[in-house]
């Protein structure tokens, strides 16, 4: 689970890279679920929320840089 405080310390490119890695991880979990190999289905929910958290912070950073 990624913390919002950790994401806020990164620059926009770092947060974007984090979003991409989370999306890859989520895809892998979805494939495991489809092939009946996923034991803990709660990880799907947590990665989905981590992606949303990272995207929100990325949008805030972009809006902040657009103001400046």
Buried (B, 14 or more C-beta within 10 A) or exposed (E): EBEEEEBEEBEBEEBBEBBEEBBEBBEEBEEBBEEEEBEEEEBBEBBBEBBEBBBEBBEBBEEEEEEE
